[in-house]
Amino acid sequence: MAIKRRVWKDKFSDWYREFIDTAKIIDYRYPIKGCGVWLPYGFKLREHVLRVIRDFLDGIGHQEMLFPMLIPEDLIAKESTHIKSFEDEAYWITHGGRNELGVKLALRPTSETAITPMVKLWVRSHADLPLKIYQIGSIFRYETKATKPLIRVREVTTFKEAHTFHVSHEESRAQVLAANDIYAKIFDELCVPYVVSERPSWDRFAGALSTFAFDTIFPDGRCLQIGTSHDLGQNFSKVFDLTFEDLGGKHDFVWQTSYGISERAIAAVIAVHGDDRGLVFPPKIAPIQVVVIPIHYKGFEEQINSECQRVEAALSQEGFRVKIDNRPKLTPGSKFYEWESKGVPLRIEIGPRDIKQGKVTLARRDTGEKMPCERSSLTLIGKMLVEIGENLKKRAWKVMEDHISTTGDVIEAKRVLNKDGGIVEIPWCGQAACGQRIEVEVDARVLGLPLGARGAVSDECPSCGMKGEHRIRVARSY
């Protein structure tokens, strides 16, 4: 019988906070609102997610770097649109010791204005391009709204931002689309479903020609933005006089892109795969992939412990992340509950009967299914973990697809969002004023145009009555 997901869906906010605490992912009791401490189990999860991201970026020629967290105000102020977007959210350092600083320093809200001046020192000619770099570190935003673990915080401790530099807009535009492909592969590895939308003109990243975003749907029906990519054109290079010499000896401004993923990706993993028993981690990124539980019986303790250690050693040698829970004062049932709540994909139970029969008992976290397994067949564990990952991905995509609908009417769109949440696609004439009016009437955010889905539609724009040029996605969001 499938594990229930009623509390997970109906009381998601409570469920989310409870199991982030229960599983010891991150502790937000630090005395600054919106700042948390990654606990060992959560830190391992974070490491495995970052390994997925690094492997993809390193594999296509990106190089990892690390820039300072402090950015002088005069650098940020050079790009007027950029500073207007961030000045109310930035943390400003005004003193060094007791001395007032001549120039305020911002704790990095994002890094375009920190990175571009440095790249200016490194790039001279077309031979230095393209340049593809990324960094992983903290960014800071003074969130005034209610904070939510890993979703809306003041210190984003896991922010991966890539920055690329090119000789032409054709090349940089292609890089943005390539970034979208990279992100799709990353989220597929995390088993997180998504839609990709081109954000509307009024919701682009400050200073960008265009912005694309990945959104996923949470159990409460709200959408979470989990990744973005930006075509920056020559905006920042003109501000910072970042030029290169082309093949003909002429100088032109460099074309730039940037794209980012934060710890919201981890929030998405936690949210979309959970159930009423707690977290469920895809094996690829699970801190512990297999937990071995000894089922002790008087007189068999030594034999059972020996067999558990043998199984652990065999699986560890195969490269799996395995843990034996041999705490003596806890019952097997309490151990089952704990490791299920922490999302371990596979449990192995070993008791006297298993030893006598030359078997172990396997329990899948995703389905709750239990089955016997010959000790000689433990090589099948790898195949089972792959199956668990594929099942989680399939299940998550099914839930998301069931919450995407189409209508031509704002009243119906609002009714759907009020009842079930999710994403609704509606016709749009392409005018910003109409798009913003639709946001107000539906009481939702315009996510943007479906990627690659431009073109006229048969229905009229519900705001002005003109023929719809596109369909846009609207949703309630975090």
C-alpha positions as CSV (number, residue, x, y, z in Angstrom):
1,M,0.0,0.0,0.0
2,A,1.3,3.4,-1.0
3,I,2.5,5.7,1.8
4,K,0.0,8.5,2.5
5,R,0.7,12.1,1.4
6,R,-2.3,13.8,3.0
7,V,-0.5,15.8,5.7
8,W,2.3,16.6,3.3
9,K,-0.2,18.2,0.9
10,D,-2.9,19.7,3.2
11,K,-0.5,21.0,5.9
12,F,2.6,21.5,3.9
13,S,4.0,24.5,5.7
14,D,3.9,22.7,9.1
15,W,5.1,19.5,7.5
16,Y,8.1,21.3,5.9
17,R,9.3,23.0,9.0
18,E,8.8,19.9,11.2
19,F,10.8,17.5,9.0
20,I,13.6,20.0,8.3
21,D,14.0,20.1,12.1
22,T,13.4,16.4,12.6
23,A,15.9,15.4,9.9
24,K,18.4,17.9,11.2
25,I,19.0,19.6,7.9
26,I,19.5,23.2,9.0
27,D,19.0,25.1,12.3
28,Y,17.5,28.6,12.0
29,R,17.6,29.4,15.7
30,Y,20.7,31.5,15.1
31,P,20.1,35.0,16.6
32,I,19.8,36.7,13.2
33,K,16.5,36.2,11.4
34,G,16.8,34.3,8.2
35,C,20.3,33.0,8.9
36,G,20.8,29.3,9.6
37,V,23.5,26.7,10.5
38,W,23.9,23.7,8.2
39,L,23.9,20.6,10.4
40,P,26.1,17.6,9.5
41,Y,23.3,15.6,7.8
42,G,22.1,18.6,5.9
43,F,25.6,19.6,5.0
44,K,26.2,16.2,3.4
45,L,23.0,16.7,1.4
46,R,24.3,20.1,0.3
47,E,27.6,18.6,-0.7
48,H,26.0,16.0,-2.9
49,V,23.8,18.6,-4.6
50,L,26.8,20.8,-5.2
51,R,28.7,17.9,-6.7
52,V,26.0,17.4,-9.3
53,I,26.2,21.1,-10.2
54,R,30.0,21.2,-10.3
55,D,30.2,18.1,-12.4
56,F,27.9,19.5,-15.1
57,L,29.6,22.9,-15.2
58,D,33.1,21.6,-15.1
59,G,32.3,19.1,-17.8
60,I,31.4,21.9,-20.3
61,G,34.4,24.2,-19.7
62,H,33.4,26.3,-16.7
63,Q,36.1,27.2,-14.2
64,E,35.4,27.7,-10.5
65,M,36.6,30.9,-8.8
66,L,35.9,32.8,-5.7
67,F,35.4,36.6,-5.5
68,P,35.2,38.8,-2.3
69,M,31.9,39.2,-0.5
70,L,32.4,43.0,-0.1
71,I,31.4,45.2,-3.0
72,P,32.1,49.0,-2.9
73,E,29.0,51.1,-3.3
74,D,30.5,53.1,-6.2
75,L,30.8,49.8,-8.2
76,I,27.2,48.8,-7.6
77,A,26.1,52.4,-8.3
78,K,27.6,52.4,-11.8
79,E,24.7,50.4,-13.1
80,S,21.7,52.5,-12.1
81,T,19.0,49.9,-12.9
82,H,21.0,47.3,-10.9
83,I,21.4,49.4,-7.7
84,K,17.7,50.5,-7.8
85,S,16.8,46.8,-7.7
86,F,19.1,45.9,-4.8
87,E,19.7,49.0,-2.7
88,D,16.7,48.4,-0.4
89,E,17.7,44.7,0.0
90,A,21.4,45.1,0.5
91,Y,23.3,44.9,3.8
92,W,25.7,47.9,4.0
93,I,28.9,48.1,6.0
94,T,29.5,51.7,7.0
95,H,32.3,51.3,9.6
96,G,35.7,49.6,10.0
97,G,36.1,49.4,13.7
98,R,35.1,52.9,15.0
99,N,36.1,54.6,11.7
100,E,33.4,55.6,9.3
101,L,34.2,54.3,5.8
102,G,34.6,56.7,3.0
103,V,32.8,54.3,0.7
104,K,30.0,52.0,2.0
105,L,30.5,48.3,1.3
106,A,27.7,46.0,0.3
107,L,27.6,42.4,1.4
108,R,27.3,40.7,-2.0
109,P,23.6,40.7,-3.1
110,T,24.8,39.3,-6.5
111,S,28.1,39.6,-8.3
112,E,27.8,41.2,-11.7
113,T,29.3,44.5,-10.5
114,A,32.1,42.7,-8.6
115,I,33.1,40.3,-11.4
116,T,33.0,42.5,-14.5
117,P,35.7,45.0,-13.3
118,M,38.0,42.1,-12.6
119,V,37.4,40.5,-16.0
120,K,38.3,43.8,-17.6
121,L,41.8,43.2,-16.2
122,W,42.0,39.8,-17.8
123,V,40.4,40.2,-21.2
124,R,42.3,41.9,-24.0
125,S,41.4,40.2,-27.3
126,H,39.1,37.7,-28.9
127,A,41.7,35.1,-27.9
128,D,40.7,35.5,-24.3
129,L,37.1,34.7,-25.1
130,P,34.8,33.0,-24.4
131,L,35.5,33.0,-20.7
132,K,33.2,30.8,-18.5
133,I,33.5,31.0,-14.7
134,Y,31.4,30.3,-11.7
135,Q,31.5,30.6,-7.9
136,I,29.6,29.1,-5.0
137,G,29.2,31.1,-1.9
138,S,26.9,33.3,0.2
139,I,24.8,36.2,-0.9
140,F,22.8,38.5,1.4
141,R,19.4,40.0,1.0
142,Y,17.6,42.0,3.6
143,E,14.3,40.2,3.4
144,T,11.5,42.1,5.2
145,K,8.9,39.5,4.5
146,A,8.4,36.4,6.6
147,T,11.4,34.1,6.2
148,K,11.0,30.4,5.3
149,P,13.8,27.8,5.6
150,L,15.9,27.5,2.4
151,I,13.2,29.5,0.5
152,R,13.2,33.1,1.8
153,V,16.3,33.8,3.8
154,R,18.7,36.7,4.5
155,E,21.9,34.7,3.9
156,V,21.7,32.4,1.0
157,T,24.6,30.2,1.9
158,T,24.5,28.0,-1.2
159,F,24.5,30.3,-4.2
160,K,26.0,29.1,-7.5
161,E,26.4,31.9,-10.0
162,A,28.0,31.4,-13.4
163,H,29.2,34.3,-15.5
164,T,30.3,34.0,-19.2
165,F,31.8,36.5,-21.6
166,H,31.6,36.4,-25.4
167,V,32.6,38.1,-28.7
168,S,29.0,38.3,-30.0
169,H,25.4,38.4,-29.0
170,E,24.8,35.3,-31.1
171,E,27.3,33.4,-29.0
172,S,26.1,34.8,-25.7
173,R,22.5,34.1,-26.5
174,A,23.4,30.5,-27.4
175,Q,25.2,30.2,-24.0
176,V,22.0,31.3,-22.2
177,L,20.1,28.5,-24.0
178,A,22.9,26.1,-23.2
179,A,22.6,27.1,-19.6
180,N,18.9,26.2,-19.7
181,D,19.9,22.8,-21.0
182,I,22.5,22.4,-18.2
183,Y,19.9,23.3,-15.6
184,A,17.4,20.9,-17.0
185,K,20.0,18.1,-16.6
186,I,20.8,19.2,-13.1
187,F,17.2,19.2,-12.0
188,D,16.7,15.8,-13.7
189,E,19.5,14.5,-11.6
190,L,17.7,15.9,-8.5
191,C,14.5,14.3,-9.7
192,V,12.8,17.7,-9.5
193,P,10.2,18.6,-12.1
194,Y,10.1,22.1,-13.7
195,V,8.8,24.5,-16.3
196,V,11.0,26.9,-18.1
197,S,9.6,30.4,-18.8
198,E,10.9,33.6,-20.3
199,R,10.1,36.2,-17.6
200,P,8.0,39.2,-18.7
201,S,9.8,42.6,-19.3
202,W,8.7,43.9,-15.9
203,D,10.2,41.0,-14.1
204,R,13.6,40.6,-15.6
205,F,16.8,40.5,-13.7
206,A,18.0,44.1,-13.3
207,G,20.2,45.0,-16.3
208,A,19.2,42.0,-18.4
209,L,17.9,41.9,-22.0
210,S,16.0,38.7,-21.1
211,T,15.6,36.4,-18.2
212,F,14.6,32.7,-18.2
213,A,13.5,30.9,-15.0
214,F,12.9,27.4,-13.8
215,D,9.8,27.0,-11.5
216,T,8.5,24.0,-9.7
217,I,5.2,23.4,-7.9
218,F,5.1,22.7,-4.2
219,P,2.5,20.6,-2.4
220,D,0.5,23.6,-1.3
221,G,0.1,24.6,-5.0
222,R,2.5,27.5,-4.9
223,C,5.4,27.9,-7.3
224,L,9.1,28.3,-6.3
225,Q,11.7,29.7,-8.6
226,I,14.6,27.3,-8.5
227,G,17.0,28.6,-11.2
228,T,17.5,31.6,-13.5
229,S,19.6,32.5,-16.6
230,H,20.1,36.0,-17.9
231,D,21.1,37.5,-21.3
232,L,23.0,40.6,-20.1
233,G,23.8,41.9,-23.5
234,Q,26.5,44.6,-23.3
235,N,24.9,46.4,-20.5
236,F,27.5,45.7,-17.8
237,S,30.5,45.7,-20.2
238,K,29.5,49.3,-21.3
239,V,29.2,50.5,-17.8
240,F,32.6,49.1,-16.8
241,D,34.3,49.6,-20.2
242,L,35.0,45.9,-20.7
243,T,36.1,45.6,-24.3
244,F,38.1,43.2,-26.5
245,E,40.0,43.5,-29.8
246,D,38.4,41.5,-32.6
247,L,40.0,39.7,-35.5
248,G,40.0,42.9,-37.5
249,G,41.8,44.9,-34.8
250,K,38.6,46.8,-33.8
251,H,37.4,47.1,-30.2
252,D,33.9,46.2,-29.1
253,F,32.2,45.6,-25.8
254,V,32.0,42.1,-24.5
255,W,28.7,40.2,-24.4
256,Q,27.8,38.7,-21.1
257,T,25.5,36.2,-19.4
258,S,24.9,35.0,-15.9
259,Y,22.9,32.1,-14.4
260,G,22.3,31.0,-10.9
261,I,21.0,28.2,-8.7
262,S,20.6,28.5,-4.9
263,E,19.7,26.4,-1.9
264,R,16.1,26.7,-3.1
265,A,17.0,23.6,-5.2
266,I,17.5,21.7,-2.0
267,A,14.2,23.1,-0.7
268,A,12.6,21.7,-3.9
269,V,14.1,18.3,-3.4
270,I,12.7,18.2,0.2
271,A,9.3,19.5,-0.8
272,V,8.4,17.5,-4.0
273,H,9.4,14.1,-2.8
274,G,8.1,14.0,0.8
275,D,5.2,12.1,2.3
276,D,3.5,11.8,5.6
277,R,6.4,9.9,7.1
278,G,8.9,12.6,6.3
279,L,11.6,13.3,3.7
280,V,12.4,11.1,0.8
281,F,15.8,11.7,-0.9
282,P,16.7,10.6,-4.4
283,P,19.6,8.1,-4.0
284,K,22.0,10.2,-6.1
285,I,22.1,13.0,-3.4
286,A,21.0,11.2,-0.3
287,P,23.5,11.8,2.6
288,I,23.0,8.1,3.4
289,Q,21.8,5.8,0.7
290,V,21.4,2.6,2.7
291,V,20.9,2.1,6.4
292,V,21.4,-1.3,8.0
293,I,19.3,-2.1,11.0
294,P,20.2,-5.1,13.2
295,I,17.1,-6.9,14.6
296,H,18.6,-8.3,17.8
297,Y,17.4,-11.4,19.5
298,K,18.9,-12.8,22.7
299,G,21.7,-15.1,22.0
300,F,22.2,-13.9,18.4
301,E,23.6,-10.5,19.0
302,E,27.2,-11.2,18.0
303,Q,26.2,-13.1,14.9
304,I,23.7,-10.4,13.8
305,N,26.3,-7.6,14.3
306,S,28.9,-9.5,12.4
307,E,26.5,-10.0,9.5
308,C,25.5,-6.3,9.5
309,Q,29.2,-5.3,9.4
310,R,29.8,-7.7,6.5
311,V,26.9,-6.2,4.5
312,E,28.1,-2.7,5.3
313,A,31.7,-3.4,4.2
314,A,30.5,-5.1,1.0
315,L,28.2,-2.2,0.0
316,S,30.8,0.5,1.0
317,Q,33.4,-1.2,-1.2
318,E,30.9,-0.9,-4.1
319,G,30.8,2.9,-3.5
320,F,27.5,3.2,-1.7
321,R,27.0,5.5,1.3
322,V,26.0,3.0,4.1
323,K,25.4,3.3,7.8
324,I,24.8,0.7,10.5
325,D,22.4,1.8,13.3
326,N,23.6,-0.3,16.2
327,R,22.5,2.0,19.0
328,P,21.7,-0.5,21.8
329,K,19.0,1.5,23.6
330,L,16.6,2.0,20.6
331,T,14.1,-0.4,19.3
332,P,14.1,-1.4,15.7
333,G,10.8,0.4,15.2
334,S,12.1,3.7,16.5
335,K,15.1,3.3,14.2
336,F,12.8,2.7,11.3
337,Y,10.8,5.8,12.1
338,E,14.0,8.0,12.4
339,W,15.6,6.9,9.2
340,E,12.3,7.1,7.3
341,S,11.8,10.7,8.5
342,K,15.4,11.5,7.3
343,G,14.7,10.2,3.8
344,V,17.2,7.3,3.5
345,P,16.2,5.6,0.2
346,L,16.8,2.0,1.3
347,R,16.8,0.1,4.6
348,I,18.3,-3.4,5.1
349,E,17.0,-5.4,8.1
350,I,19.0,-8.3,9.4
351,G,17.6,-10.6,12.1
352,P,18.0,-14.3,13.2
353,R,15.6,-15.6,10.7
354,D,17.3,-13.7,7.9
355,I,20.7,-15.2,8.9
356,K,19.2,-18.7,9.1
357,Q,17.7,-18.3,5.6
358,G,20.8,-16.7,4.1
359,K,18.8,-13.5,3.3
360,V,18.2,-9.9,4.3
361,T,15.0,-7.9,4.2
362,L,15.0,-4.7,2.0
363,A,12.5,-1.8,2.6
364,R,12.1,0.9,0.0
365,R,11.5,4.4,1.3
366,D,9.6,5.6,-1.8
367,T,7.0,2.9,-1.8
368,G,7.2,1.4,1.7
369,E,7.5,-2.0,0.0
370,K,9.5,-4.7,1.9
371,M,11.0,-7.8,0.2
372,P,13.5,-10.5,1.0
373,C,16.8,-10.6,-0.8
374,E,19.4,-13.3,-1.0
375,R,22.7,-12.2,0.6
376,S,24.5,-13.3,-2.6
377,S,22.2,-10.9,-4.5
378,L,23.3,-7.7,-2.8
379,T,24.8,-6.6,-6.1
380,L,21.2,-5.7,-7.0
381,I,21.2,-2.9,-4.5
382,G,22.6,-0.5,-7.2
383,K,19.8,-1.4,-9.6
384,M,17.2,-0.9,-6.9
385,L,18.6,2.6,-6.0
386,V,18.4,3.6,-9.7
387,E,14.7,2.3,-9.7
388,I,13.9,4.4,-6.6
389,G,15.4,7.5,-8.3
390,E,13.4,6.9,-11.5
391,N,10.2,6.3,-9.5
392,L,10.6,9.5,-7.5
393,K,11.2,11.5,-10.7
394,K,8.2,9.9,-12.5
395,R,5.9,10.5,-9.5
396,A,7.0,14.2,-9.1
397,W,6.5,14.9,-12.8
398,K,3.0,13.3,-12.6
399,V,2.0,15.5,-9.7
400,M,3.3,18.6,-11.4
401,E,1.7,17.9,-14.8
402,D,-1.6,17.3,-13.1
403,H,-1.4,20.9,-11.7
404,I,-0.8,22.7,-15.1
405,S,-4.0,23.8,-16.9
406,T,-5.2,26.1,-19.7
407,T,-8.0,28.6,-19.8
408,G,-9.0,31.7,-21.7
409,D,-10.7,33.4,-18.7
410,V,-9.2,35.2,-15.8
411,I,-12.1,34.3,-13.5
412,E,-11.6,30.6,-14.2
413,A,-7.9,31.0,-13.8
414,K,-8.4,32.6,-10.4
415,R,-10.9,29.8,-9.4
416,V,-8.4,27.1,-10.3
417,L,-5.6,28.8,-8.4
418,N,-7.8,29.3,-5.4
419,K,-8.9,25.7,-5.4
420,D,-5.8,23.7,-6.4
421,G,-2.9,26.1,-7.0
422,G,-0.5,25.1,-9.7
423,I,0.1,26.9,-13.0
424,V,-2.5,28.2,-15.4
425,E,-1.7,29.2,-19.0
426,I,-3.9,32.0,-20.5
427,P,-3.8,34.0,-23.7
428,W,-2.0,37.3,-23.8
429,C,-1.7,40.1,-26.3
430,G,2.0,40.8,-25.5
431,Q,1.4,44.2,-23.9
432,A,3.0,44.7,-20.5
433,A,0.0,46.7,-19.2
434,C,-2.3,43.8,-20.0
435,G,0.1,41.3,-18.4
436,Q,0.3,43.4,-15.2
437,R,-3.5,43.8,-15.2
438,I,-3.9,40.0,-15.4
439,E,-1.6,39.6,-12.4
440,V,-3.9,41.9,-10.4
441,E,-7.2,40.3,-11.6
442,V,-6.0,36.7,-11.0
443,D,-4.1,37.7,-7.8
444,A,-1.1,35.8,-9.1
445,R,2.3,36.3,-10.6
446,V,3.0,36.1,-14.4
447,L,5.8,33.5,-14.7
448,G,6.2,34.3,-18.3
449,L,6.1,32.7,-21.7
450,P,6.7,29.0,-22.1
451,L,10.2,28.5,-23.5
452,G,10.0,28.0,-27.3
453,A,6.2,28.4,-27.3
454,R,5.9,31.8,-29.0
455,G,3.2,32.3,-31.6
456,A,-0.4,33.4,-32.0
457,V,-3.2,31.6,-30.2
458,S,-6.8,31.4,-31.1
459,D,-8.2,33.0,-27.9
460,E,-8.4,36.7,-27.1
461,C,-6.4,38.4,-24.5
462,P,-8.7,38.4,-21.4
463,S,-7.5,41.9,-20.5
464,C,-8.0,43.9,-23.7
465,G,-9.9,41.6,-26.1
466,M,-7.2,41.7,-28.8
467,K,-6.0,38.5,-30.4
468,G,-3.7,36.6,-28.2
469,E,-0.1,36.6,-29.3
470,H,1.1,34.1,-26.8
471,R,0.1,32.1,-23.8
472,I,1.5,33.1,-20.5
473,R,1.8,31.2,-17.3
474,V,0.4,32.6,-14.1
475,A,0.8,31.1,-10.6
476,R,0.9,31.9,-6.9
477,S,4.5,31.9,-5.9
478,Y,6.8,32.2,-2.9
